[in-house]
């Protein structure tokens, strides 16, 4: 099935990140002035985000050099106005956004219609004029600039800007176990799965709901909490309140924040610069002065400083010294480095600065997250210390009239040729993968002789990809991502040698992506979204000594981690997050949180619309298949089959009636039965209530067609039931209401003696199968099947529906089903977006984060292409766009150890061409002799994985047999054997066999 339609399907992941604020985007108007790299990145992000109107402003014509960092332009646009040339491509990105081009003056009358004004590549005089106007009018004003290896960002959101929701994620909550009467009162929370306590921090504001007994807490104004320990909170004076009896939920409340900003004119002289740590303050202040000095130089000379021109650099430094605004000493090396390449244009730097600027614009529109206050500086000037880069001259960096002149200005012409010869693998063509490929196209990676850029992705383009993956359009839906992405790269830069694969990089594809494949690569860029896949790729690159750049995002957070053979520490294996399994008895009878009810609803979806259809189709195809199952399981499956065949609807009306009956069964009858078995006053032992602690006493619901949640459940359930049974569905609410008015249900009759499991062990206890009932069921179904076959029904009979997090109908059902069950148990409901995020287990990705992360990754590519062996030049990056923080730190060097009288790195290995004296594969004895003769090590045990090839502790006959065998003997067909390379481990005399990581592995190349 395809994903759900409409704007909710298109923007669903972004809505999960921006919340309700994202709904303001369609009514917003934003101006982006300056359509080179930074402006193009910001404009694309705003258009993809769904900003109602985006106006592009640029008075300049497209130059050939623009093609190296402005991904919206092609060679045919050279000579055209940049705004007009960019407008068409941006409009194609999102047809629901009005994209216009403006090439005239930025008059006050024109500016007055915008909610956000973003200036890039603009002179300081213009920034000051427009900044004054916007501050006076309450228009959010942003300046973004990228020069060479550095970037600048400034925000002025007025004297009173209200942030409605300043924090990431959803407000947290916890179930109450007890509340004491006292001053202060102490709230004890119920532990969650895995033994974790409450999620609150000191100072959090909370409210209470559903508290029994101490009802004075319900509906009160938010109160602050003080954390005592993992399960207890202090909440103030409760001594005068009624005694606590049971139940209740404590929920975090977030209050709006008010922020005030200085206008640009004042903020220049008294800058508030946001830094990740105090040690960055001098560097950022020096960059602040350097950007101002650059404006002064440009006004004085009418141009930017020439690349690597000592006289121009000296003049900018002189201007920086003369500004007299430094509150700390000027770092002259920073100013010199910045100035020497300030004429350069790098797509990765533009990507980062443009993405950050776009996120600030989205904050201005949505009032979601805390805006930058007020300046941010970033740089990658460490690149100037690279061996080869430090010696570049003015001549090396002079323009050549090519699309790469902006890059040549920083790294020289010879480096550009080196970039063209690179062989890279991009694993994943999703959100990050699209941005990496866009940057690679602009950089000219693999655009020269012998260049090779391979992108592989098994997935196809879906509707939900469109708002964050700029290489795809609506017409690409259902096409292979890698093929569409590769075609987009060729359009951006026809010289790039790009190849698309539709393969997973994993154990099953090692015949294609073997050791030889990885070893011929210059680098691998990971854009994967699962920990398992990322860990596998890390292990392959570690084994083959291939550089790896691993990028990841989660909402507004992102990181880039580099792994450079022999230079950095290998990446740590991803930790096991655990399966987060919720006990079945909790899901079925005693839910406490919305997560419980959502998981129950997710299980309902599978049990109603997927499994029955699969079982029916299997039975129709092979009626004997239940014989292959255990009797208890066979009985369960065949009961499903019979139920599905008995309930087969003839039309849409039958589907609505079925949905109404199912509603009654789940939200009234099942709860009424539970309360019959365990009445509200039930006690587990004298004086100990049953319904207390982690058990909330439920109440049955009465169906009300005027209740939106009730009706939404009926419509979604009937739609899915109709689809599963191949009946045309209907979305007519009035028609459904008319059908519901005629449904008459029998009164509920409780059952005595029904066993309800109270703990997991009881839930999982095996109930003996009723073999006589099973035989009767098989006979009955055989007769039904014969009747259906004789009637020549459509095959397969039903359509299994697999849950898709991007299908609106699926989320509609789960949201309604979960909220109805939450109402049963007094749990606060979750809205559609929150339900989608939780049940879909979504790690949201949005265009701003992915663009910034990809830009940071590509800055590390420059260093890899130079062949840098100095760990101090590399950076691992961590960013959080919710508060505009970027931390770039030096990676750790590889750990070392001593073994056999010398020091080894964790990257070291022993390499042996395992060809014996007879020209055949070496025997175990020959390997032992090689280790003895080459390193002087006497081996007592030799292993291949868990297989023992030689053990000195074995008897003489067994030792002789082991020594004589070939090292790959009895090895099943595997990736190692197909690649003709084995990795062996060994233990020498006097060593502990468990200390395997304290000796270099032995790689044996087979003939």
N, C-alpha and C positions, 0 to 999 in steps of 0.2 A: 504493500500500500504506500502511496505517496504521503508526504507530510501534509499537515492541515493547511488550509488556504487562508487568505486574508492577512491583514497586518499583524494579527496576534501570532500567526505562524511565522511570518517573516521576521518579526522583531522579538520573538519570545525570549531568546537568550539575553539580549540587551535589556529587556524589561526585568529579567531576573536580577541584573546588576544594578540598574538605575531605579528599580522599583516604580512607584506611582509617578515619580517625577518625569519618567520617560514619556508619559502621556502628554506632557506639555510641548514636546518637540514639534508636533505638526503645526502648532500655532506660532512658532518662533521664527524670527528673521535674523540672519547673521550675515555680516559683510566680511569677506576675506580679501584683503588688499595685498597684492604681490603674489604672482602665480609662478614663482620658480619652485625649487624643491620643497622648502618648508611650507609655503602657502598651499601647494598642491596636496601635500600630505594632510594638512589640517582641513582643507576643503573637502577632500575625499571622505575623511572620517565624519565630518558633519553631514554630508549627503547620505552616506551609508547609515548614519544614526537615525535618519528620518526627520532632520530639521526642516520645518515647513518651507522656508525660503532661504536659499543661499545665493548671495550675489558675489560675483567674482570681479575684482577690480585690478587692472594692470594697464599701464599706458605704454609698455614696452613691447617690442617685436621679438618673436622667437628667434634665438640664435642657435647655431649648430651646437655650441657648448651646453645649451640648456638640455639637450637630449641625454646628457650623462647623469642628470639628477631629477628631471621633471618627467615622471612616468606617464603623464597624460598626453604628451606630445610625441609626434613622429616626424620623420624627415620631411614629409609633405607640408608640415606646419611652419617650416622655417620661413621667416619673413612676415608671418601673420601675427596679429596681436595675441599675446599669451592668454589673456582672459577669454577672448572669443574662441581661440583654438581649443582651450580646455573645457569650455562649457558643454560641448556635445558629449564628450566622454563621461563627464560627471553626471550629466542628465541620464545617460544610459545606465549608470550605476544604480539609480533608484528613481523610477518613473513617478513615484508619488511625491517627490520633492521638486519644487519649482527652482530651477537653476537659471540664473540670468548673468549676463556680462555687462560691465560698465567700464567705459574707457575714458570718461571725462574727469573733471575735477571732483574731489571729495568735498563738496560744499556742505555747509551746515544743514541746509534744507534737505539735502540728500541723506546725510548721516542720521537725521532725526528719526527715521522710520525703522531703525534697527535696534534690536535688543542687545546684540553683541557686535562689537567692532574689533576685528583682529587685523593688525598691521604686521606685515613681514617685508623685509628688504626695503624699509622706508628710511629716509633721512631723518635725523633727530629733530629738525625744525618742524617737519610734518607731524612727527610723533607728539611733540609738545602742543602744537595747535589743536590736533584732534583729541589729544588726551584732556586738555582743558575743557573742550566742548562736551565731551562725553561725561566727565566728572560732574560738570554743572547740570547736565540733563539726566543724570542717573543711568546712563547707558554703560554697560559693562565693557571695559576697554582692556585689550590684551596686546602686548608687543612680543613678537617672537622673531628671533634672528639667528641664523647659523652662518658662521664665518670660518671656513677651513675646518679645523679640528675642535672648535668651540661653539657653544650655543648659549643664548640668552633668552630668558622668559620673564615677562613682567605682567602683573595683573592689578587693575584698579576697578573694583566693583562698587565704588561709591562710598558715601559716608555711612550708609546704613543698609547692609546687605544681610538678609535673613536666610540662614541655612535651615531648611525644614528638617532635614534628616542628615546629621553630620557623620554618622558612622557607617561602617560596612556591615553587611550581613543583616539577618533578621534579629529583632529583640529576643532575648533568651527567656526561658521560663523554667520553672521546676514545680514538681508536685509536692504538696505539703504533707508531712507526716504528723507533726504536732506543733502547737504554738503555746508557749508558757504565758501565764499571767505574771507580770513583773515590770520593773523599770530598770533596765530595758527588758522588753519581751524577747524571747528567743524562738526563732522559727527553725524547726528541724525538717529538712527536706528528704524526700525519698531518694534513695540511691538509684542510679540509672544502670542500664546493662553494662557489664564490665566493671561494676563496682565504683564507677565515677560518681562524685557528689554533685552539688549544685554548680551552675555555671557563672555565678555572680562574682563581682569584684567590689572592693571597698568603694563606697560612694555611689554605687548604682542606685537609681531611683526605681522603685517597684510599686506595683499595685496588687491587690488581692481580689480573687473572685472565687465563688463556689465554696467559701469557708462555712462550715456548719458549726453552730454554737457561738463562736466569736464572730458573729455577723457584722459587728461594728467595723471590721476591716474591709468588708466588701464595698467596693465603689468609692473608697476614700481617695483623697488626693494622693499623688505619689509621695512615698517616704524614702529617705536614704537608708541603705543597709550598711552594716559593718560585719565583715566576714570574720567569724570565729574559727571555723575549720571547714573541711570539705563538705560538711553536711549541715552546719548551723550558721544562722544569721541573726544579728541583733537588729531590731526595728523600732526602738523607742518604747514609750510607756504603754503597756497593755494591762496594767494592774486593775484598771476600772472596767475592763471589758468582760463580757460573759465568758465562761469557761469554754475552751475549745472542745468540740466533739469529734470532728473528722472532716476529711476532704479538703479541697481548696487548691488553688493554683497561684503561685507568686510569679509575676511577670515584670520584666524590665520595661521601663518607659523612657523614651528619648525625647528631650525637650529641644525646641528650636534654639539655634545660636544666632547672635547678632554680631556681624563683623564690620569694621570700619577701615577704609583704605585712604591713603594719601594720594593726591594726583601725581602724575609722572614728574612734573616740574619740581615738586618738593621731594619726591622719593629719590630723584637722582642725587640730590645733595645729602640726604639723610636716609640711605638705603636700609631697608629691612631685608636681609638676604637669608633665605632658608637654606640650611645646610644639614647634612646627615650627621655630622659630628663637629665639635668645636675646632678640631685641627684643620678643617676645611675653610675656616673663616678668612685667613689671610689670602689664600689662593682665590677665593671667590671675590674678595674685595679688589684684588689685583686685576681680575678679569673685568670687574665693573669699571675700573679706571681705563682698562685697555679698550673696551668697547667705546667709551666716550672719546678717548683719544683717537680712535679710528674714525669716528664721525668728524672730529675736528680736522684730521688729515684729509679726509675726503672732501670736506668743504674747502680746504686750503688748496689742494692739488687737483680737484676735479676727478679723482680716480682713487682706487684702492692701492695699497702698497704692492709693488711688484714682488712676486714670489722669490724668496731667498735673496732679496736685494738689501745689502747691509745699510745703505744710506737711508732707505725708506724705513727700515726697522728702527734705526737710530732716531729718526725724526718722530715716529710714533711714541717711542720711549720718552723722548724729551717732552712731548705734549702730555703724556701721562703724568710725568713728574710735576708739570706746571699746573695741573688741575687743582692741586692743594686740597683735595677732598678726602685724602686717606686718613682713616682713623687707626690704621695699623701700617707698618712698613710695606712699601711696594715691593713685590717679588718681581724683580726686573727680568729674571729668566722666564717667568710666565709671560710677561708682556712681550719679550723678544720672540719667544716661540709662537705665541698667538699671532703676532704681526707678520712673521715670516711666511705664514701660509694662509693669511686672512683672505687673500684673493681666491682661494680654492673653494670649490663647491663639492661636497661629498654627499652622496645620496644617504648613507647610513646616518650621518649627523642630522640631515634634514628630516629623516624619518623620525628620529627620536624627538627633536624639538617640535616638529609639526604635530606629532601625536600628543605630546604633553600640552601643547597649546589648544588642540581640539578638545582634550578632556576638560581643560579649564573653561572653555566655551560651553561645554555641556553642563558643567556645574552652574554656570551663570544662568542657563536656561531652565534647568530642572530644580535648582536649589537643593541638590543632593550632593553630599560630601563637602568637605572644607576646602575652599579655594586657596591657591597659593598666596602667601603673605610675605612680601610682594614680589621679590626677585628670586630667580633661580639661575645659577650658572652651572654648566657642565662642560667638560672638555676631555679629549683623548690625546693631550699633548705628549703623553708617554710614547706615542708613535714616533715622535721626532728623535727619540733616543735609539731607535732600531738601527742595528748595524746595516749600513748602506743608506739609510735615510739621513743620518746625521751629516754625511759628507756631500749631500746634494748641493749643486750650485744654481745660480740664477739661470744659466743656460739650460741645465737639465730640466728645469721646471717651466721654461718659457712655453707659451701657447703654440700649438701645432695646427690650429684650425680644425681640430677634430671634436667629436662629441665628448671626448674624455678630458678636455682641457682643464676643467675644474678639478679633476682628480690628479692630472699631471702636475698642476700647480702645487700640490701637496707632496706627491710621492715620486715625481719624475717620469719621463717617457719610458725608460728602460723597465721600470716597475709595471707600467701598463702592459707591456709585451709579456711580462711574466704572468700577470693576471690572466691574459688571454690563453695561456697554455695550461691552465689549471684543470684538474680532473676532480670533480666533486660529485658527491651523492647527497641528495636531499630526500630524507625519508619522511613522507607525509606531505600532502598538498592541501592541508586544511588552513586554518586561520594563520598560524605562524608560517607554514610552508609557502602560502601565497606571498606574504611579505618578504620572505627570504628570496624567493624567485624574482620578485620585482626588483629588489635591491641588486641581486646578481646581474640581472639584465642591464641595469643602469651602470653598474661598475665595469661591465665588460668581462666578467668572469667566464672563462671558457669561450671567448669570442674570437680567439686567434687560432693559429695552426696547432693541431694536436689537442685543442681544448675539448673537454667532454663534461657536460652537466647532465646528470641522470636524476630524474624525479620519479619516485614510485609511491603509489597509493592505491589501495584496493577499493576505495570508496567511490561513490558517484555523487554528483552535485545534488544537494537537496535545497528546498526552499529556504530553510533556516540558515543555510550557509551564506545567503546573499548579503545580509547586513554587515558581515565582518570579513568576507573573503573577496577582495576587490577584483580578482581575476575572473570571476564568474558572473554570468547574467541569467536572466530568467530563461532564455532559450537554451541554456546549458543544463537545465535540470534533467537528471537521470543519465547524463553523460559521464564517462570516467573523469574524475578530477584531474588525474595526472595528464591526460591527453589535452584537456581544455587548458590547463595551466601552461603546458609546454607551448601550445599554440599562442597563448597570450604573451609569453616570453619572446617568441619569434617576432610578434608584431612590435613589441617594445624595442627590440634590438635584433634585427635579422641576422646579425653575425654570430649570435650565441649558438653553440652546438649543443642543443638540448634534446634529450631522448626521454620519452615517457614509458614507464612500466606500470603494470597493474598487479604488482606482487607484494606480498607481505615479506618483510625481512625478518626471518625467524628460522627455527630449526628445520622446517619443512622446505625451505628454499635455499638451503646451503649448497645444493648442486649448482645453483645459479649465482648465488652470492657467497662464494667460498673464500678461502684465504687468499688465493691469487687475486680475486676481484678486489678485496679490500686493500691489499698491499699495493696495488697500482694506483690507488686513489691518493690525492693530495690532502683530502679532508672529507669529513662527513658532517652534515648539518642535520640534527635531529629535530623534527617537528611533530613528535608523537604525543598522544594524549592518554597513554596507559603506562603505568609503572612497569608492568611486565615487559612490554615491548622496548621501553627505554633501557631497562636493565640488560636485556639481551643484546641490544646494539652496543652498549658500553662494553660488554664482555667481548664482543667480536673485535671492536676497535682496540681493546687492550691486548688481545691475543696477537693481532696483526700489526700492532704499533702504528695505527692510523689515527691522526688527530681527529678529535670529535668536539663539536660545539653542541651542547644540549640546551635547548630553550623550552621554557614552559610558562604557562600563565594560569591564573585562577582569578577570574573576575578582573579586578583592577591591580592585581599583584602579578609580578612576573620575575623571572630570573634567567640568567645566562651563565652556564658553567662550562668552562673549557677543560679539555683533557689533552695535553700535549705530551707525546711520548718522551720520556727521559727528562722532561722539564717540570711538569706539574704532577701533583699527586693524582692517582687515578680517582675517578668519581666513585663516591660511596654507593654501594648497592641500595636501591630504594627500600625503605623499611616496609614491613608488612603492616598495612593499616588495620588488619583484621576484617572479618566479614560483617561485624556489627549485627550478628544474628539476634533476633528478638525471640524469646521463648514463645512457643506456640500457644501455651495456655494464656499468656499475656495478650497475644493478638486476638485470640478467640473470645476470651471472657473478661479480661481485666486490663484493658488499655488505660494508660495514664497520660499519654502525650499525643499530640497530633501526629508525631512520627509513627506511633503505633497504629493509629487509625488509617494513616496513608498506606502503610505496608499491608494492612488488612485489605484495604480497597484494591491495592495492586494485586494481591493474591486472588481477590474476587474476580478481577478482570480476567486473569489467566484461567481460573476455574470455570468461568461462565462462557467465555468467547474463544478460547484457544484450545484447551485440552479436550472438551467434549467433541469439538469438530475433528480434531486429530484422531480421536478414538473411533468416532463413527466412520470416518474415511478408511481407517485401517481395518475396521471390522468388515466393511463392505468389500474391501480388496482381499482380505484374508481372514475369514471367520474363525480360523483355528489359532490365530495369534495369541489369544488369552491363555492357551495351553502352555505357552512358554513362560508365563508369569507365575510367581507364587500364588497360592490359592487366595490369600487375603487381597493381594493386589489385583488379581483377576476379577474378584468380586467387585472391587471398587470401580475398575475400568468399565465392566459390563453394566453396572448400575448407571454410570454416566451415559453409556450408549443408549440404554433403554429410556432414560429420562429425556435425552435429546430427540429420540425418535417419537416418543409420546407427545412431546411439546412442539413438534414441527408446525410452524405457523403457515396458514394459507395466504395471509395478506398482512398489511401493515397494522390493521386493527387488532389482529391476534397478537402482534408483537407488543402493542401498547398494553393489552390485557395481561400478557406474560410479565411485563415490567412492573405493573401494579401489584400482581400477586407476589412477585419477588420482593418488592419493597415491603409488603406486609410481613412476609416471612422473616426478613432480616432485621427490620427496625421496630417491629412490634412483637411478633410471636416469639422470636428467639429470646428477646429480652424478658418477655413475660414468663417464659419457661425458666429462664435463669433465676428470676425472682421467686418463682414457685419452688424451685429447689433450694434456693438460699434467700429467704425473705429478708427484708431490710433489718429486722430485729434478730436475725440469726446470730448465734454465738458459737465460736469454735470450741470454747470451753466456758464453764460458768464465769460470767463477768467479762469475757473477752469477746468483743464484737467481731463478727466475720468481716463486715464491710468497714474496714479501717486500714490505715497505713497505705500500702500500695494497691489496695482494692477500693475503687470508687463505686458506690452503689448506683446502678443505672436506672433509667426509667424508660418505659416503652413510648414510642412516638405515635401520634394519631395523624393519619394522612390528611393533608390539606392542599388541595390543588392550587390554592391561591398563594401558597408558599413557594417562592422562586426556587429554593434548593430542592424541594420535593418534586416540582415539575421538571427541573433540569435533570434530575436523576431519571425520571420516567423517559424523557426524550432521548437522553444519551443511551440508556440501557436498551430501549426499543430499537434505536438506530443500529446499535452493535448486534443485537439479537437478529434483526432483519438481515444485516449483512452476512452474519455467520450462516444463516439459513437460505441465503441467495434470494431474499425477498426485497423488492424495491422499497427503500426507506422513504420517510416523509418528514419534513421539518415543520409542518404546519401546527403551531401551538394550539390554535383554536380547534382544529380537528382532533388533536389529542385530548383536549379538555372534554370535547363532546363524547369521545369514546369512554373516558374515565368516568363520566357521570352515569354510565350504564353498567359499570362493573359492580357486581354484588359478591362480597366475599363471605364465606362461612365464619361464624364466631370462633374465636380461639378456644381450644380445649387443651388444658395442661396435661402433662404425662407424669405419673408418679414413678419413683424409682430410677429416674434417668441419672446416669453417672456423669459427672462433670469433673474433669481432671483439675487439680489445684496446683500441681507442680509439673515441671517438665518431664520428670520420669514417668508420671502417670499418663501424660499426653502421649508419650512415645511407646507406652506398653503395647505389646502385640495382642490383639484380640483374636482368638481362634476363628478361623473361617467356617462359615456354615456351608458344608459341602453339598447338602441336599438343596439348599437355596441356590447355590451356584449351578448345579445341574439343571434345575428348573429354569433358571435365567438363561442358560445357554440354549435350551430347547425353545424357549419363547422367542429369543432373538433370532434364532435360525429361521423360524417361521416368518418373522417380520422381514428379514433380509430377503427371503424368497419372494415375498409379496412385492417388495420394492424392485427387485431385479426384474420380475415379471412386468411391472409397470413401466420399465425402461426409464427410470429416473436419471437425472443428470449425474454424471460421475466426474469428479468426486461430489458426494452428496452435499457436503458443507464446506465453508470457507474458514479455516482457522485464522483468527485475528491475533497477530503478534503485537504486543504493546509497543507503541512508538511515542517517544516523549515529545516529538514535534507534531503530533496529530491532535488537533484541537478537540475532536470528539472523544478521543481516548482520555485526555486530561479533564474534559468536562465530566465524564463518568466518574473518574477517580476522585476529583475534587468534591463532587456531590456525595458520592458514597462515603468518603472519609468524613465529611462535615456532618452528615446525618448520624454516623456512628459517634462522632465527637459529641453531638447533641445528646445522644443516648446517655453518655457518661459525664456530661457537664464539662467537657474539654473545650476551650476556646477554638473556634474554627480557623482555618487557614484560607487565604484568598487563592485565586486561580494561579497566580504567578508563584507564590510560595509552594503550593502543592506541586506544581510542575517541577520546580527546582529540587524538592526533596525526593519525590517519587522517581524522577528521572535520573537521580544521582548525578546531576549535571555539574560539571566544572565549567562555569560560564566563560566564554571568550568574547571579547569585544575588540573592535578594530583599533582603538587607541592603544590598548595594552599590547596587542600583538605587533603593531607597527613599531612601537618603542622597543620591544624585546628583539625583534628582528634587526633593527638598526644597531642595537648594542652588540648583537652577535656578529654582524658584518664588520664592525670595528675590529673584532678579534681576527676575522679572516685576513685583514690587511697584514697582521703580524705573522700569521701562519704562512702567507705567501712570501713574505720576506725571509722566512726560514728562521725566525727569531728563536734563540736558545736561552734567552735570559728571562727567568721567571718573573723578574720585577717589571717587565714590560707588559705582561698579560693582566687582564682584569676579569674577575667574576662580578656580575652585576645583579643587584636586587632592587626592584622598584615597587612602589605602591602609589598608584595614581590617585587614590582617594584623598591623600594629603600631599601629593606631589613630592614624594621623597625618592631619591635615587642614591644608592650606595654602590660604589665600584671599589672593590678591594682586590689586592694581589692574591692569587691562588697560592695554596701551600705547595712547597717543593715535594718531590717524591721522598718517601721514607727510605732509609737505608739500613742495612744490617751487615754483620760480619759473618762470614761462613768460609770454612776451608782456608783460613789465613788471609783473606782479603775482604774488602768492603764491596757490597753489592747494592744496587738500586732495585726497588720493587719492579722496575721495568726490565731488568736484565733476565736473560735466559741463555741456556746452553743450546747451541744449534749443531746438529749432527746430520750429515748426509749418510743415511743408514744403508750404504751399499757395502757388502762384505767382500772378502778377498775373491770369492767366486763370481763376483758381479751380480749376485742375487741380494735380496733383502737380508740385512744383518740378523744373526741369531742373537739370543739373549746374552750368550757368552761373549760375543764380539762387542756388544754394548758395554758389558761390565769391564772388558779389557780396555775399551776406549776411555771410560771414566777413570780407570786406574792409571793408564798411561798418560793421559792428557792432564789430569788434575791431581793424581796421586790419591784418589779416594777409593777405599775398599767398601764396596756396596754390600749390605746385608739383606736388603729388600728392594725389589724393583716392581713398580706398579703401573698399570695403565687404567686410570680411573679407579674402580674398586676391584679390578682384576689383578691378582698377584701373578706376575711373570716369573719372579724368582724370590725364594725365601731361604736364607741360609740356615734357618732353623728346621727345615724339612729333612727327612731322612735322605741318605746318599742317593738312593735310586730315584726319588722324586726330584732331587736337585739336578741329577744328570739329565732327566727328561726336560726339566725347565730350561737348562742351559742350552740344550740342543734345538729348541723350538725357535721359529722365526718370531719377530716381535709383534707381527700383526696376525699371527696364527690364531684361529678360532674367533677372530674378530668379526662380528656380524656386519653386514653392509650398513655403513653409517656415514655421517658427514665426514668424519676423520678419514675413513678409508677411501671415500670418493675423492677427497682432497689430497690423498697420498701424504698425509702428515699426521704423526701421532705425538701426543704430549705425554711424556712419562715422568713419573716421580720416583724418588729413590730415598733410601735411608742408609747412611754409612755407619761404620763401626763407632760405637760409643754414643750414638744419637737416640733421641726419643722419636719414635715413629709418628707421634702426634704433631710434631713441630714442622709440618709441611710447608708453612709459609716462611720459614727461615732458611730456605735453600732455593736456588734458582731452578725453575723447571727445565726439563730437557725436551727440546723439539726435534723429532726425528723425521727427516724427509725421506719418504719411501721411493724406491726406483720405479 
